[in-house]
Amino acid sequence: MLPKALTAATVPATPATSPRVVRPELLRRALAALERHGGRLQRDRMAIVDFAAASSQPRFHFIDLASGASSSKLVAHGSGSDPAHTGFLHRFSNAGGSNASSEGAFLAADYYVGKHGRSQRLIGLDPTNDNALARAIVVHGAWYANPDMIRTRGMLGRSQGCFAVGEHELAEVFERLGTGRMIYAAKV
């Protein structure tokens, strides 16, 4: 059961106008995923990635489920999801070698140091992303996800399917997400 402060029933049906607010339908889907996978997840906070928004918009939303407070960050999508590099995600894939972002619920697992520095492994919880661990889909920092990319190119660069955030944002992202919590990614 979700905390009283934020449940699917309390999400308004009218769309939000601010890019820093999670759209109601996406929030409803994320809350349903939290219910579906709740036995495996901590339920105090979660992250929602709104892949309907452009990469130039803060679309990685961190939600405190008790208070409803949120904060938002920039996040890149995979090059296989946007082959023409338009700044918008066009398709998802769960296939190895696709370099695409996957949709669905992810469990934020352990931290490690790899080719992108400190990173966090993700375990896909749905059939649409259950290859995430084998594909090495993780949260990591990257130069191409820094805010100055928007000033110079109008959009972020692309990952190989990972949730890449700005290098100077990574510590805060890890602090807000932590281990055992859900990231829900979709394009609604």
C-alpha positions in Angstrom: 0.0 0.0 0.0 1.3 3.5 -0.9 1.6 6.2 1.7 -1.5 8.4 2.0 0.2 11.5 0.6 0.6 10.0 -2.9 -1.5 7.3 -4.4 -2.9 6.6 -7.9 -6.3 7.9 -6.7 -4.8 11.3 -5.6 -3.2 12.0 -8.9 -5.3 14.7 -10.8 -6.7 13.8 -14.2 -5.8 17.1 -15.8 -2.3 17.4 -17.4 0.4 19.4 -15.7 1.8 22.3 -17.6 5.2 22.6 -16.0 8.0 20.4 -17.4 9.2 19.9 -13.9 6.0 18.1 -12.8 5.3 14.5 -13.6 2.3 14.2 -15.9 -0.6 12.5 -14.2 -0.9 9.5 -16.6 2.8 8.8 -16.3 2.6 9.1 -12.5 -0.4 6.7 -12.4 1.6 4.1 -14.4 4.6 4.5 -12.1 2.5 4.1 -9.0 0.9 1.0 -10.5 4.4 -0.4 -11.2 5.4 0.3 -7.6 2.4 -1.7 -6.5 3.1 -4.5 -8.9 6.8 -4.8 -7.8 6.4 -3.5 -4.3 7.8 -6.5 -2.5 11.2 -6.0 -4.1 11.4 -2.2 -3.7 11.8 0.4 -1.0 8.7 2.5 -1.1 9.7 5.9 0.3 11.0 7.4 -2.9 11.1 6.7 -6.6 12.3 8.1 -9.9 10.3 8.6 -13.0 11.8 9.2 -16.4 9.4 11.0 -18.8 10.8 10.0 -22.2 7.9 11.9 -24.0 9.9 15.1 -23.1 12.9 16.3 -25.1 16.4 15.6 -23.8 16.7 19.4 -23.3 14.1 19.3 -20.6 14.5 18.1 -17.0 12.8 14.7 -17.3 14.4 12.5 -14.6 12.0 13.2 -11.7 12.7 12.2 -8.1 9.6 11.8 -6.0 9.3 11.6 -2.2 6.2 9.4 -1.8 5.4 10.6 1.7 5.4 14.3 1.0 4.9 14.4 -2.7 7.9 16.7 -3.1 9.9 16.3 -6.3 13.1 17.5 -8.1 14.0 17.0 -11.7 17.3 16.5 -13.6 18.4 16.2 -17.2 18.9 12.6 -18.5 20.1 11.3 -21.8 18.4 8.5 -23.8 20.0 5.8 -26.0 21.3 6.4 -29.5 19.3 3.5 -30.7 16.2 5.2 -29.5 16.9 8.3 -31.5 19.0 7.3 -34.6 18.6 10.7 -36.3 19.6 12.6 -33.0 16.6 14.8 -32.8 16.6 15.1 -29.0 13.5 13.0 -28.7 13.2 9.3 -28.0 11.4 7.5 -30.9 11.6 3.8 -29.8 12.5 1.5 -27.0 14.3 -1.8 -27.2 15.3 -4.5 -24.8 17.6 -6.2 -27.2 21.3 -6.5 -26.7 23.4 -4.3 -29.0 20.4 -2.0 -29.7 21.9 1.0 -27.9 18.3 1.9 -27.1 16.6 2.9 -23.9 14.2 0.4 -22.4 10.9 1.1 -20.8 9.4 -0.2 -17.6 10.3 -0.5 -13.9 14.0 -0.9 -12.9 15.4 -1.8 -9.5 18.3 0.5 -8.5 21.0 -2.0 -7.4 24.6 -1.7 -6.3 27.2 0.8 -7.1 30.5 0.1 -8.9 33.3 1.9 -10.7 33.5 1.2 -14.4 34.4 2.9 -17.7 32.1 5.8 -16.8 33.4 6.1 -13.2 31.0 5.6 -10.4 27.8 3.9 -11.7 24.8 2.1 -10.5 23.5 -1.2 -11.8 19.8 -1.5 -12.7 17.7 -4.7 -12.8 14.8 -4.6 -15.2 11.6 -5.8 -13.5 9.4 -6.0 -16.6 9.5 -8.0 -19.9 10.3 -4.8 -21.7 13.5 -4.3 -19.8 14.5 -7.6 -18.2 17.8 -7.6 -20.2 19.0 -4.4 -18.5 21.6 -6.2 -16.3 22.9 -8.2 -19.2 23.0 -5.1 -21.4 24.8 -3.2 -18.7 22.1 -0.5 -18.6 23.1 1.7 -15.6 23.0 5.2 -14.1 26.2 7.1 -14.8 27.6 10.5 -15.3 28.6 11.7 -18.8 30.0 14.9 -20.4 27.3 14.7 -23.1 24.6 14.9 -20.4 26.0 18.1 -18.8 23.7 21.2 -19.0 26.1 23.1 -21.2 25.2 20.7 -24.1 21.8 22.3 -24.3 23.4 25.8 -24.6 25.7 24.7 -27.3 23.7 22.0 -29.2 20.1 22.4 -28.1 19.9 18.9 -26.7 21.9 16.3 -24.8 24.1 13.7 -26.4 23.0 10.1 -26.4 24.0 7.1 -24.3 24.1 3.4 -25.3 20.8 2.9 -23.5 21.9 4.0 -20.0 20.4 6.8 -17.8 23.3 9.2 -18.3 23.2 12.4 -16.2 25.5 15.4 -15.9 28.8 14.7 -14.3 28.2 17.2 -11.6 24.7 15.9 -10.9 25.7 12.3 -10.3 26.3 12.5 -6.6 22.9 14.1 -6.0 21.2 11.6 -8.3 22.7 8.7 -6.3 21.7 10.4 -3.0 18.1 10.9 -4.1 17.8 7.4 -5.7 19.8 5.2 -3.4 19.7 1.4 -3.7 16.5 -0.7 -3.6 14.3 2.0 -5.2 12.4 2.1 -8.5 13.1 4.0 -11.6 10.1 3.9 -13.9 10.8 4.9 -17.5 8.1 5.4 -20.2 6.8 7.5 -23.0 3.1 8.2 -22.4 
